[in-house]
Amino acid sequence: MLHKRLEETYLQVVSRATTDLTYDLDNILEALDQLHNQISDDDLSRFTDTEDRETISLLRDVIYTAQETINEIEARQATQMPILHLVEHHEKIG
């Protein structure tokens, strides 16, 4: 089943660091695209409600993990940028 492939790929990426993360992300995107196409074509009608709920749960996990990863990357980038501080301008006396 396609959602099993998505689950396996997702768990593989989350559970291990890899030297070619782009390849793993491409596999996730490919599996998501295939899943979307099958659902759009109503090709998954043979699945029960339970399997649909499992697929939805897995998709929510993928979204959550992706969003947390984005947040971490953006937070790291924010700390690497120079911080500018505004200081009050004082006029010279004399």
FENCOR-V921624 format. One line per field, one symbol per residue. phi: phi as a letter, one per 20 degrees, with the letter a starting at -180 (. if undefined). psi: psi as a letter, one per 20 degrees, with the letter a starting at -180 (. if undefined). A space follows every 50 residues. Layout:
# FENCOR-V921624
phi: ???
psi: ???
This chain:
# FENCOR-V921624
phi: .fffffffffffffebecfcfgffffffffffffffffffeleefffegf ffffffffffffffffffffgffffffffeffeddecfedffdn
psi: qghggggggghgghiqqqhmhhgghhgghgggggggggghjkijiiqrhg hghggggghhggggggghggggghgghhiiqqppppqpppqpp.
